[in-house]
Each structure stands twice: as C-alpha cells, then as structure tokens.
Amino acid sequence: MTDPRKIFGDRGEDLAAGYLKKKEIKILARQYKTKFAEIDLIAKDGDEIVFVEVKTRRTLAFGYPEESVTPAKLRKIQQAAAQYLAENKINHVPHRVDIIAIHWKEEGQEVHHIVGAGG
C-alpha cells in the first residue's frame, strides 16, 4: 500500500519542478539519496547548481512549510550536496540550497521560493 504522505509529497515536488521550469531552471535530478539526507530536487540555474528542499502542507496549523526546515536539516542537505558535487566532479561550480514551500489550498497552491536558504 502506498503512503498517502509520500503521494502528497511527490505532488508537491512535481509542482515545485514545474515552477522551476517556468523560471527556466533545469531539473537535473529528483529524490537524490545519500546517507546524510535526500535532496528533493537538484537543478541548474544558469551556472549555479541548486539543491532544493520542497515542503508541502495542506494546513498552516503547525506553521508555514518553510519553518519546518531546521538548521540541522539544512546541514544534512549541505552534506548531501557536497557528496553530489564530488561524485559529479563539479566541486568548483557555484551552488546554493533553496527551499520551495507549498501551501496546498482548495482554491489553488501558494508557492514560496526561498533562494539561498542554506547559508
């Protein structure tokens, strides 16, 4: 049986990927897994590699989606990003960590893109 949370999260990632494509940001990989973390989307924005954490919520009862990305989570994403860069021998390429926060409302989705959230 498929986990409904996984399905909902995948829908959020699909929306985020479409959002980035509309901004002419190319998607390079999805759900890149390492021992440190999973990176939801890896993209290329001009000459910069972008590691994207996607957070999707139906309700704001527990806060905005981006508020759930803690400094510890960002560190894990940065470790996974370093592994991706090393594996692909592109350590010298500029890179950043972004967050795409999605509030999935009945009347449509609200997308908030935080550029350079990873410090």
ROTIRO-704181 format. One record per residue: z negated, y negated, x negated of N, C-alpha, C in turn; residue in one letter. Coordinates in Angstrom, 3 decimals, decimal comma, padded with zeros to 6 digits. Each point is the difference from the previous one (the first is absolute). Layout:
// residues N
<node <Z Y X> <Z Y X> <Z Y X> A>,
...
This chain:
// residues 119
<node <000,000 001,188 -000,839> <000,000 -001,188 000,839> <000,000 -001,249 -000,882> M>,
<node <000,832 -000,954 000,335> <000,122 -001,213 -000,789> <-001,108 -000,987 000,364> T>,
<node <-000,551 -000,639 -001,010> <-001,082 -000,966 000,167> <000,553 -001,296 000,612> D>,
<node <-000,504 -000,435 001,158> <000,484 -001,238 000,627> <-000,186 -001,230 -000,895> P>,
<node <-001,064 -000,005 -000,824> <-000,203 -001,134 -000,911> <001,103 -000,061 -001,048> R>,
<node <000,438 001,175 -000,483> <001,098 000,060 -000,985> <001,294 -000,511 000,637> K>,
<node <000,263 000,434 001,228> <001,203 -000,452 000,705> <-000,030 -001,523 000,163> I>,
<node <-001,157 -000,539 000,421> <-000,141 -001,445 000,178> <000,173 -000,724 -001,335> F>,
<node <-000,605 000,531 -001,055> <000,144 -000,595 -001,330> <001,445 000,018 -000,473> G>,
<node <000,699 001,100 000,252> <001,419 000,094 -000,373> <000,839 -001,025 000,762> D>,
<node <-000,346 -000,223 001,276> <000,715 -001,022 000,786> <-000,214 -001,378 -000,623> R>,
<node <-001,222 -000,260 -000,455> <-000,288 -001,261 -000,668> <000,794 -000,144 -001,288> G>,
<node <000,087 001,088 -000,768> <000,782 -000,038 -001,241> <001,481 -000,224 000,296> E>,
<node <000,507 000,621 001,064> <001,399 -000,220 000,394> <000,238 -001,477 000,327> D>,
<node <-000,922 -000,583 000,765> <000,116 -001,414 000,357> <-000,062 -000,873 -001,248> L>,
<node <-000,926 000,308 -000,906> <-000,139 -000,771 -001,243> <001,265 000,109 -000,856> A>,
<node <000,565 001,203 -000,086> <001,228 000,192 -000,781> <001,137 -000,826 000,599> A>,
<node <000,121 000,008 001,316> <001,020 -000,809 000,667> <-000,208 -001,489 -000,237> G>,
<node <-001,245 -000,426 000,044> <-000,348 -001,399 -000,257> <000,446 -000,404 -001,413> Y>,
<node <-000,312 000,850 -000,985> <000,381 -000,305 -001,384> <001,521 -000,023 -000,170> L>,
<node <000,681 000,951 000,620> <001,466 000,042 -000,098> <000,626 -001,277 000,548> K>,
<node <-000,564 -000,532 001,099> <000,504 -001,254 000,573> <-000,182 -001,152 -000,978> K>,
<node <-000,983 000,109 -000,880> <-000,242 -001,020 -001,027> <000,786 000,304 -001,282> K>,
<node <000,916 000,971 000,106> <000,852 000,420 -001,123> <-000,820 000,566 -001,156> E>,
<node <-001,079 000,689 000,355> <-000,824 000,713 -000,984> <000,340 001,479 000,154> I>,
<node <000,457 000,612 -001,080> <000,487 001,387 000,036> <-001,153 001,001 -000,111> K>,
<node <-000,003 000,982 000,884> <-001,018 001,052 -000,045> <000,429 001,048 -001,033> I>,
<node <-000,878 000,282 -000,962> <000,285 000,985 -001,045> <-000,633 001,357 000,293> L>,
<node <-001,196 -000,016 000,598> <-000,718 001,250 000,268> <-000,986 -000,219 001,143> A>,
<node <-000,346 001,114 000,646> <-001,002 -000,021 001,068> <-001,026 001,091 -000,265> R>,
<node <-001,240 -000,304 000,308> <-001,107 000,945 -000,104> <-000,051 000,678 -001,378> Q>,
<node <000,000 -000,828 -001,031> <-000,092 000,469 -001,386> <-001,443 000,399 -000,276> Y>,
<node <-000,215 001,269 -000,303> <-001,356 000,538 -000,164> <-000,341 000,221 -001,471> K>,
<node <-001,223 -000,385 -000,362> <-000,559 000,286 -001,323> <-001,435 000,482 000,210> T>,
<node <-000,665 000,345 -001,095> <-001,407 000,401 000,116> <-000,882 -001,201 000,334> K>,
<node <000,500 -001,209 -000,204> <-000,777 -001,214 000,254> <000,083 -000,444 001,451> F>,
<node <001,240 -000,031 000,527> <000,230 -000,548 001,338> <001,418 000,338 000,436> A>,
<node <000,245 -000,240 001,271> <001,374 000,055 000,505> <000,463 -001,430 000,194> E>,
<node <001,183 -000,293 -000,500> <000,598 -001,315 000,218> <000,974 000,159 001,162> I>,
<node <-000,221 -000,800 001,039> <000,795 000,146 001,221> <001,477 -000,279 -000,242> D>,
<node <000,288 -001,132 -000,627> <001,391 -000,368 -000,275> <000,092 -000,563 -001,409> L>,
<node <001,079 000,338 -000,677> <000,324 -000,624 -001,276> <001,359 -000,648 000,199> I>,
<node <000,080 -001,272 -000,359> <001,207 -000,767 000,288> <000,402 -000,828 -001,215> A>,
<node <001,176 -000,601 000,114> <000,483 -000,881 -001,067> <000,390 -001,327 000,633> K>,
<node <-000,673 -001,051 -000,453> <000,235 -001,356 000,478> <000,566 -000,797 -001,169> D>,
<node <001,313 -000,114 -000,051> <000,638 -000,619 -001,160> <-000,215 000,881 -001,206> G>,
<node <-000,644 -000,542 -001,038> <-000,283 000,764 -001,211> <-001,406 000,609 000,011> D>,
<node <-000,736 -000,205 001,073> <-001,406 000,412 000,062> <-000,160 001,276 000,832> E>,
<node <-000,820 000,924 -000,516> <-000,367 001,206 000,748> <-001,216 -000,352 000,860> I>,
<node <000,049 000,402 001,256> <-001,065 -000,331 000,947> <-000,616 001,289 000,531> V>,
<node <-001,299 000,132 -000,164> <-000,752 001,145 000,515> <-000,690 -000,486 001,274> F>,
<node <000,327 000,633 001,117> <-000,416 -000,526 001,302> <-000,990 000,938 000,684> V>,
<node <-001,134 -000,560 000,375> <-000,979 000,687 000,833> <000,222 -000,475 001,428> E>,
<node <000,243 000,944 000,909> <000,237 -000,326 001,409> <-001,240 000,396 000,799> V>,
<node <-000,509 -000,936 000,773> <-001,136 000,262 000,882> <000,406 -000,361 001,421> K>,
<node <-000,154 000,950 000,912> <000,414 -000,189 001,390> <-001,188 000,276 000,916> T>,
<node <-000,205 -000,915 000,939> <-001,085 000,175 000,974> <000,486 -000,364 001,401> R>,
<node <-000,583 000,690 000,974> <000,287 -000,294 001,411> <-000,930 -001,080 000,541> R>,
<node <-001,174 -000,101 -000,585> <-001,018 -000,930 000,477> <-000,628 -000,715 -001,190> T>,
<node <-000,509 -001,189 000,287> <-000,683 -000,759 -001,054> <-001,518 000,112 000,134> L>,
<node <-000,454 000,974 000,774> <-001,433 000,187 000,236> <-000,783 000,178 -001,302> A>,
<node <000,641 000,570 -001,005> <-000,668 000,225 -001,286> <000,556 -000,916 -001,085> F>,
<node <000,650 -001,083 000,404> <000,544 -000,961 -000,948> <001,500 000,130 -000,158> G>,
<node <000,552 -000,909 -000,755> <001,436 -000,009 -000,265> <000,360 001,145 -000,938> Y>,
<node <001,216 000,530 000,128> <000,375 001,154 -000,837> <-000,171 -000,253 -001,499> P>,
<node <000,385 -001,168 -000,458> <-000,070 -000,299 -001,432> <-001,434 -000,018 -000,531> E>,
<node <-000,975 -000,208 000,892> <-001,397 -000,023 -000,426> <-000,498 001,378 -000,433> E>,
<node <000,731 001,032 000,371> <-000,412 001,354 -000,381> <000,488 000,386 -001,398> S>,
<node <000,765 -000,870 -000,643> <000,455 000,266 -001,372> <-001,030 -000,612 -000,948> V>,
<node <-000,881 000,849 -000,487> <-001,112 -000,434 -000,842> <000,445 -000,187 -001,454> T>,
<node <-000,811 -000,704 -000,794> <000,303 -000,086 -001,430> <000,121 001,385 -000,653> P>,
<node <-000,828 000,955 000,428> <000,082 001,361 -000,552> <001,345 000,640 000,345> A>,
<node <000,475 -000,198 001,223> <001,305 000,544 000,409> <001,113 -000,642 -000,821> K>,
<node <-000,085 -001,307 -000,211> <001,013 -000,689 -000,811> <000,023 000,530 -001,428> L>,
<node <-001,173 000,286 -000,565> <-000,057 000,564 -001,365> <000,699 001,356 -000,040> R>,
<node <-000,230 000,832 001,013> <000,649 001,310 000,057> <001,519 -000,138 000,124> K>,
<node <000,440 -000,956 000,802> <001,445 -000,245 000,131> <000,563 -000,459 -001,340> I>,
<node <-000,722 -000,863 -000,696> <000,461 -000,469 -001,310> <000,093 001,146 -001,006> Q>,
<node <-000,943 000,950 000,066> <000,064 001,170 -000,888> <001,224 000,854 000,339> Q>,
<node <000,240 000,206 001,281> <001,172 000,773 000,419> <001,281 -000,737 -000,376> A>,
<node <-000,006 -001,314 000,121> <001,163 -000,811 -000,382> <000,282 000,145 -001,494> A>,
<node <-001,051 -000,023 -000,818> <000,172 000,167 -001,449> <000,629 001,357 -000,303> A>,
<node <-000,412 001,021 000,739> <000,596 001,326 -000,197> <001,481 -000,017 000,362> Q>,
<node <000,350 -000,625 001,113> <001,410 -000,094 000,420> <000,829 -000,718 -001,074> Y>,
<node <-000,515 -001,112 -000,487> <000,714 -000,772 -001,021> <000,195 000,825 -001,274> L>,
<node <-001,035 000,724 -000,412> <000,081 000,828 -001,202> <000,984 001,151 000,195> A>,
<node <-000,081 000,685 001,130> <000,899 001,126 000,276> <001,458 -000,426 -000,016> E>,
<node <000,254 -001,212 000,469> <001,369 -000,503 000,087> <000,394 -000,859 -001,201> N>,
<node <-000,895 -000,044 -001,003> <000,233 -000,731 -001,250> <000,421 -001,454 000,254> K>,
<node <-000,758 -000,651 000,906> <000,284 -001,395 000,342> <-001,271 -000,848 -000,083> I>,
<node <-000,861 000,328 -000,960> <-001,268 -000,710 -000,152> <000,200 -001,496 -000,230> N>,
<node <001,132 -000,369 -000,556> <000,276 -001,395 -000,351> <000,457 -000,831 001,196> H>,
<node <000,289 000,628 001,126> <000,526 -000,687 001,170> <-001,125 -000,722 000,742> V>,
<node <000,239 -001,254 000,415> <-001,027 -000,690 000,792> <-000,280 000,776 001,291> P>,
<node <-001,259 -000,005 000,420> <-000,355 000,732 001,212> <-001,200 -000,659 000,675> H>,
<node <-000,186 000,369 001,258> <-001,121 -000,544 000,764> <-000,390 000,986 001,092> R>,
<node <-001,161 -000,234 000,601> <-000,455 000,790 001,140> <-000,042 -000,931 001,208> V>,
<node <000,676 000,398 001,074> <-000,002 -000,756 001,255> <-000,696 000,825 001,069> D>,
<node <-000,443 -000,682 001,032> <-000,533 000,666 001,192> <000,851 -000,443 001,180> I>,
<node <000,404 000,962 000,809> <000,622 -000,332 001,276> <-000,950 000,497 001,077> I>,
<node <-000,550 -000,960 000,750> <-000,957 000,288 001,061> <000,720 -000,119 001,338> A>,
<node <-000,132 001,035 000,814> <000,688 000,035 001,288> <-001,022 000,167 001,117> I>,
<node <000,050 -000,922 000,941> <-000,800 000,132 001,221> <000,980 000,419 001,090> H>,
<node <-000,131 001,237 000,454> <000,934 000,610 000,953> <-000,500 -000,306 001,403> W>,
<node <000,595 -001,012 000,626> <-000,402 -000,419 001,337> <000,971 000,568 001,032> K>,
<node <-000,422 000,018 001,243> <000,896 000,483 001,064> <001,243 -000,863 000,102> E>,
<node <-000,154 -001,303 -000,193> <001,136 -000,915 000,151> <000,823 -000,149 -001,282> E>,
<node <-000,320 000,749 -001,021> <000,755 -000,053 -001,245> <-000,921 000,075 -001,205> G>,
<node <000,575 000,010 -001,161> <-000,771 000,147 -001,226> <-000,116 -001,338 -000,722> Q>,
<node <-001,167 -000,225 -000,548> <-000,235 -001,171 -000,824> <-000,097 000,474 -001,445> E>,
<node <000,874 -000,523 -000,866> <000,058 000,420 -001,398> <-000,478 -001,145 -000,880> V>,
<node <-000,939 000,310 -000,874> <-000,526 -000,974 -000,957> <000,236 000,554 -001,406> H>,
<node <000,796 -000,702 -000,806> <000,353 000,451 -001,349> <-000,782 -000,823 -001,010> H>,
<node <-000,862 000,682 -000,751> <-000,794 -000,653 -001,034> <000,623 000,350 -001,344> I>,
<node <000,632 -000,990 -000,613> <000,702 000,192 -001,266> <-000,982 -000,156 -001,151> V>,
<node <000,024 000,958 -000,930> <-000,844 -000,092 -001,185> <-001,480 000,194 000,280> G>,
<node <-000,325 000,890 000,904> <-001,394 000,235 000,372> <-000,783 000,721 -001,080> A>,
<node <000,703 000,649 -000,902> <-000,658 000,836 -000,999> <-000,460 -000,718 -001,242> G>,
<node <-000,074 -001,314 000,035> <-000,555 -000,734 -001,130> <000,928 -000,336 -001,070> G>,
